Amino acid sequence: MEIESTFHMYVQPAVHPQLTPFCTELTGIIQGMVDGQPSLQQVLERVDEWMAKEGLLDPSVKSIFVTCGDWDLKVMLPGQCQYLGLPVADYFKQWINLKKAYSFAMGSWPKNGLLDMNKGLNLQHIGRPHSGIDDCKNIANIMKTLAHRGFIFKQTSKPF
């Protein structure tokens, strides 16, 4: 029930290489953080290498991504990969939507995502909202809390 390993990288945007003020305001990511970074294809290759190193590609190991909503893995990543002509790894095609899991466990839908889930569980929000790595830390903390309360997580995405 503790974080064992972390993967975090920025991607050099290919379609809109200049970040918009909206993007910077939302995520805290500034232009200098993405300039000169690897392409999406390179980062996805590094994700695969990290997953292999962590033993997560071993068929006897069960693992699944956890998201705050379905959009990231249902819409954004497949759409971006299709646009760039990249394959989507099978491990990105199933996930647990933490909003759904939380609503099953707590009986209410978290309209404001991680902020509402943290509040509903009396947890302190970690870092900045919409920062990918901080969102991951909050997701892990929420999952740990729900698991300690006896909630059993199940895949929420529909098979492709």
ZADO-1210 file (C-alpha; in nm, 4 decimals, padded with zeros to 6 digits):
<atoms>
<atom x="00.0000" y="00.0000" z="00.0000" code="MET" pos="1"/>
<atom x="00.2929" y="00.2316" z="-00.0626" code="GLU" pos="2"/>
<atom x="00.4331" y="00.3852" z="-00.3808" code="ILE" pos="3"/>
<atom x="00.7189" y="00.1621" z="-00.4942" code="GLU" pos="4"/>
<atom x="00.8231" y="00.3329" z="-00.8170" code="SER" pos="5"/>
<atom x="00.7382" y="00.6463" z="-01.0110" code="THR" pos="6"/>
<atom x="00.7546" y="00.7324" z="-01.3796" code="PHE" pos="7"/>
<atom x="00.7369" y="01.0991" z="-01.4750" code="HIS" pos="8"/>
<atom x="00.8364" y="01.2737" z="-01.7971" code="MET" pos="9"/>
<atom x="00.7293" y="01.5741" z="-01.9960" code="TYR" pos="10"/>
<atom x="00.6541" y="01.5460" z="-02.3688" code="VAL" pos="11"/>
<atom x="00.7521" y="01.7953" z="-02.6360" code="GLN" pos="12"/>
<atom x="00.4159" y="01.8808" z="-02.7965" code="PRO" pos="13"/>
<atom x="00.4106" y="01.7958" z="-03.1681" code="ALA" pos="14"/>
<atom x="00.0846" y="01.9532" z="-03.2833" code="VAL" pos="15"/>
<atom x="00.0837" y="02.2704" z="-03.0734" code="HIS" pos="16"/>
<atom x="00.4469" y="02.3159" z="-02.9677" code="PRO" pos="17"/>
<atom x="00.3729" y="02.6481" z="-02.7955" code="GLN" pos="18"/>
<atom x="00.1777" y="02.6030" z="-02.4728" code="LEU" pos="19"/>
<atom x="-00.1284" y="02.8204" z="-02.4335" code="THR" pos="20"/>
<atom x="-00.1811" y="03.0399" z="-02.1281" code="PRO" pos="21"/>
<atom x="-00.4804" y="02.8148" z="-02.0453" code="PHE" pos="22"/>
<atom x="-00.2555" y="02.5058" z="-02.0379" code="CYS" pos="23"/>
<atom x="00.0034" y="02.6774" z="-01.8177" code="THR" pos="24"/>
<atom x="-00.2634" y="02.8135" z="-01.5821" code="GLU" pos="25"/>
<atom x="-00.4346" y="02.4733" z="-01.5544" code="LEU" pos="26"/>
<atom x="-00.1282" y="02.2519" z="-01.5127" code="THR" pos="27"/>
<atom x="00.1538" y="02.4769" z="-01.3981" code="GLY" pos="28"/>
<atom x="00.3628" y="02.3507" z="-01.6891" code="ILE" pos="29"/>
<atom x="00.5613" y="02.6273" z="-01.8552" code="ILE" pos="30"/>
<atom x="00.7209" y="02.6294" z="-02.1994" code="GLN" pos="31"/>
<atom x="01.0709" y="02.5654" z="-02.0687" code="GLY" pos="32"/>
<atom x="00.9539" y="02.2405" z="-01.9082" code="MET" pos="33"/>
<atom x="00.8545" y="02.0879" z="-02.2444" code="VAL" pos="34"/>
<atom x="01.1040" y="02.2434" z="-02.4850" code="ASP" pos="35"/>
<atom x="01.3614" y="01.9855" z="-02.5866" code="GLY" pos="36"/>
<atom x="01.1772" y="01.6986" z="-02.4191" code="GLN" pos="37"/>
<atom x="01.1224" y="01.3632" z="-02.5941" code="PRO" pos="38"/>
<atom x="00.8353" y="01.3095" z="-02.8382" code="SER" pos="39"/>
<atom x="00.5229" y="01.1182" z="-02.7362" code="LEU" pos="40"/>
<atom x="00.6552" y="00.8127" z="-02.9200" code="GLN" pos="41"/>
<atom x="00.9830" y="00.8270" z="-02.7249" code="GLN" pos="42"/>
<atom x="00.8037" y="00.8733" z="-02.3934" code="VAL" pos="43"/>
<atom x="00.5687" y="00.5811" z="-02.4653" code="LEU" pos="44"/>
<atom x="00.8751" y="00.3665" z="-02.5406" code="GLU" pos="45"/>
<atom x="01.0221" y="00.4723" z="-02.2053" code="ARG" pos="46"/>
<atom x="00.6937" y="00.3894" z="-02.0296" code="VAL" pos="47"/>
<atom x="00.7189" y="00.0413" z="-02.1775" code="ASP" pos="48"/>
<atom x="01.0814" y="00.0086" z="-02.0623" code="GLU" pos="49"/>
<atom x="00.9841" y="00.1240" z="-01.7107" code="TRP" pos="50"/>
<atom x="00.6931" y="-00.1198" z="-01.6963" code="MET" pos="51"/>
<atom x="00.9219" y="-00.4040" z="-01.8061" code="ALA" pos="52"/>
<atom x="01.1859" y="-00.3060" z="-01.5473" code="LYS" pos="53"/>
<atom x="00.9194" y="-00.3018" z="-01.2754" code="GLU" pos="54"/>
<atom x="00.7948" y="-00.6473" z="-01.3793" code="GLY" pos="55"/>
<atom x="00.4552" y="-00.5126" z="-01.4822" code="LEU" pos="56"/>
<atom x="00.4675" y="-00.6766" z="-01.8274" code="LEU" pos="57"/>
<atom x="00.5094" y="-01.0254" z="-01.6780" code="ASP" pos="58"/>
<atom x="00.1885" y="-01.2172" z="-01.7665" code="PRO" pos="59"/>
<atom x="00.1716" y="-01.3542" z="-01.4103" code="SER" pos="60"/>
<atom x="00.1597" y="-00.9994" z="-01.2649" code="VAL" pos="61"/>
<atom x="-00.1771" y="-00.8260" z="-01.2518" code="LYS" pos="62"/>
<atom x="-00.1645" y="-00.4498" z="-01.2909" code="SER" pos="63"/>
<atom x="-00.3971" y="-00.1798" z="-01.4165" code="ILE" pos="64"/>
<atom x="-00.3869" y="00.1961" z="-01.4629" code="PHE" pos="65"/>
<atom x="-00.6045" y="00.4143" z="-01.2416" code="VAL" pos="66"/>
<atom x="-00.7404" y="00.7405" z="-01.3785" code="THR" pos="67"/>
<atom x="-00.9555" y="01.0236" z="-01.2505" code="CYS" pos="68"/>
<atom x="-01.2211" y="00.9885" z="-01.5196" code="GLY" pos="69"/>
<atom x="-01.2226" y="00.7979" z="-01.8461" code="ASP" pos="70"/>
<atom x="-01.1082" y="01.0766" z="-02.0789" code="TRP" pos="71"/>
<atom x="-00.7296" y="01.0279" z="-02.0571" code="ASP" pos="72"/>
<atom x="-00.7207" y="00.6636" z="-02.1686" code="LEU" pos="73"/>
<atom x="-01.0517" y="00.6422" z="-02.3551" code="LYS" pos="74"/>
<atom x="-01.0234" y="00.9581" z="-02.5652" code="VAL" pos="75"/>
<atom x="-00.7017" y="01.1581" z="-02.5316" code="MET" pos="76"/>
<atom x="-00.4271" y="00.8957" z="-02.5582" code="LEU" pos="77"/>
<atom x="-00.5930" y="00.6841" z="-02.8314" code="PRO" pos="78"/>
<atom x="-00.6791" y="00.9989" z="-03.0310" code="GLY" pos="79"/>
<atom x="-00.3277" y="01.1396" z="-03.0024" code="GLN" pos="80"/>
<atom x="-00.1742" y="00.8042" z="-03.0973" code="CYS" pos="81"/>
<atom x="-00.4073" y="00.7698" z="-03.3954" code="GLN" pos="82"/>
<atom x="-00.3228" y="01.1213" z="-03.5129" code="TYR" pos="83"/>
<atom x="00.0512" y="01.0516" z="-03.4865" code="LEU" pos="84"/>
<atom x="00.0256" y="00.6981" z="-03.6292" code="GLY" pos="85"/>
<atom x="00.1397" y="00.5325" z="-03.3062" code="LEU" pos="86"/>
<atom x="00.0109" y="00.2052" z="-03.1616" code="PRO" pos="87"/>
<atom x="-00.1653" y="00.2049" z="-02.8248" code="VAL" pos="88"/>
<atom x="-00.0188" y="-00.0580" z="-02.5929" code="ALA" pos="89"/>
<atom x="-00.2696" y="-00.3113" z="-02.4615" code="ASP" pos="90"/>
<atom x="-00.2035" y="-00.2089" z="-02.1008" code="TYR" pos="91"/>
<atom x="-00.3518" y="00.1345" z="-02.1788" code="PHE" pos="92"/>
<atom x="-00.6804" y="-00.0246" z="-02.2908" code="LYS" pos="93"/>
<atom x="-00.8111" y="-00.1127" z="-01.9465" code="GLN" pos="94"/>
<atom x="-00.8254" y="00.0979" z="-01.6344" code="TRP" pos="95"/>
<atom x="-01.0039" y="00.1830" z="-01.3140" code="ILE" pos="96"/>
<atom x="-01.1858" y="00.5166" z="-01.3168" code="ASN" pos="97"/>
<atom x="-01.1363" y="00.6366" z="-00.9590" code="LEU" pos="98"/>
<atom x="-01.4452" y="00.8589" z="-00.9819" code="LYS" pos="99"/>
<atom x="-01.6585" y="00.5489" z="-01.0445" code="LYS" pos="100"/>
<atom x="-01.4835" y="00.3490" z="-00.7722" code="ALA" pos="101"/>
<atom x="-01.5264" y="00.6357" z="-00.5252" code="TYR" pos="102"/>
<atom x="-01.8958" y="00.6706" z="-00.6089" code="SER" pos="103"/>
<atom x="-01.9475" y="00.2950" z="-00.5532" code="PHE" pos="104"/>
<atom x="-01.7610" y="00.3124" z="-00.2215" code="ALA" pos="105"/>
<atom x="-01.8984" y="00.6416" z="-00.0893" code="MET" pos="106"/>
<atom x="-02.2403" y="00.6696" z="-00.2531" code="GLY" pos="107"/>
<atom x="-02.1816" y="01.0092" z="-00.4136" code="SER" pos="108"/>
<atom x="-02.0279" y="01.1275" z="-00.7404" code="TRP" pos="109"/>
<atom x="-01.7185" y="01.3495" z="-00.7014" code="PRO" pos="110"/>
<atom x="-01.8147" y="01.6386" z="-00.9324" code="LYS" pos="111"/>
<atom x="-01.4820" y="01.8137" z="-00.8758" code="ASN" pos="112"/>
<atom x="-01.2753" y="01.4972" z="-00.9095" code="GLY" pos="113"/>
<atom x="-00.9766" y="01.4574" z="-00.6818" code="LEU" pos="114"/>
<atom x="-01.0612" y="01.7677" z="-00.4772" code="LEU" pos="115"/>
<atom x="-01.4054" y="01.6264" z="-00.3860" code="ASP" pos="116"/>
<atom x="-01.2669" y="01.2779" z="-00.3197" code="MET" pos="117"/>
<atom x="-00.9971" y="01.4143" z="-00.0879" code="ASN" pos="118"/>
<atom x="-01.2557" y="01.6269" z="00.0924" code="LYS" pos="119"/>
<atom x="-01.4991" y="01.3351" z="00.1224" code="GLY" pos="120"/>
<atom x="-01.2275" y="01.1191" z="00.2765" code="LEU" pos="121"/>
<atom x="-01.0831" y="01.3994" z="00.4961" code="ASN" pos="122"/>
<atom x="-00.7511" y="01.3841" z="00.3099" code="LEU" pos="123"/>
<atom x="-00.5155" y="01.6719" z="00.2429" code="GLN" pos="124"/>
<atom x="-00.4775" y="01.7452" z="-00.1299" code="HIS" pos="125"/>
<atom x="-00.1174" y="01.6910" z="-00.2394" code="ILE" pos="126"/>
<atom x="00.0432" y="01.9469" z="-00.4704" code="GLY" pos="127"/>
<atom x="-00.1257" y="02.1265" z="-00.7551" code="ARG" pos="128"/>
<atom x="-00.4536" y="02.0171" z="-00.9209" code="PRO" pos="129"/>
<atom x="-00.3985" y="01.8971" z="-01.2809" code="HIS" pos="130"/>
<atom x="-00.0283" y="01.8375" z="-01.2292" code="SER" pos="131"/>
<atom x="00.0059" y="01.4828" z="-01.3607" code="GLY" pos="132"/>
<atom x="00.2534" y="01.3637" z="-01.0978" code="ILE" pos="133"/>
<atom x="00.0609" y="01.5314" z="-00.8139" code="ASP" pos="134"/>
<atom x="-00.2648" y="01.3836" z="-00.9447" code="ASP" pos="135"/>
<atom x="-00.0998" y="01.0401" z="-00.9320" code="CYS" pos="136"/>
<atom x="00.0008" y="01.0934" z="-00.5687" code="LYS" pos="137"/>
<atom x="-00.3557" y="01.1965" z="-00.4807" code="ASN" pos="138"/>
<atom x="-00.5011" y="00.8972" z="-00.6688" code="ILE" pos="139"/>
<atom x="-00.2699" y="00.6621" z="-00.4775" code="ALA" pos="140"/>
<atom x="-00.3651" y="00.8229" z="-00.1450" code="ASN" pos="141"/>
<atom x="-00.7385" y="00.7996" z="-00.2194" code="ILE" pos="142"/>
<atom x="-00.7043" y="00.4360" z="-00.3295" code="MET" pos="143"/>
<atom x="-00.5096" y="00.3477" z="-00.0164" code="LYS" pos="144"/>
<atom x="-00.7769" y="00.5076" z="00.2024" code="THR" pos="145"/>
<atom x="-01.0641" y="00.3320" z="00.0239" code="LEU" pos="146"/>
<atom x="-00.8786" y="-00.0025" z="00.0372" code="ALA" pos="147"/>
<atom x="-00.8210" y="00.0385" z="00.4124" code="HIS" pos="148"/>
<atom x="-01.1968" y="00.0878" z="00.4438" code="ARG" pos="149"/>
<atom x="-01.2490" y="-00.2474" z="00.2710" code="GLY" pos="150"/>
<atom x="-01.3311" y="-00.1335" z="-00.0815" code="PHE" pos="151"/>
<atom x="-01.2298" y="-00.3806" z="-00.3524" code="ILE" pos="152"/>
<atom x="-01.1292" y="-00.2182" z="-00.6801" code="PHE" pos="153"/>
<atom x="-01.2402" y="-00.3560" z="-01.0155" code="LYS" pos="154"/>
<atom x="-01.1765" y="-00.2531" z="-01.3733" code="GLN" pos="155"/>
<atom x="-01.4340" y="00.0054" z="-01.4794" code="THR" pos="156"/>
<atom x="-01.3399" y="00.0510" z="-01.8473" code="SER" pos="157"/>
<atom x="-01.5180" y="-00.1508" z="-02.1118" code="LYS" pos="158"/>
<atom x="-01.2957" y="-00.3812" z="-02.3187" code="PRO" pos="159"/>
<atom x="-01.2060" y="-00.2376" z="-02.6612" code="PHE" pos="160"/>
</atoms>
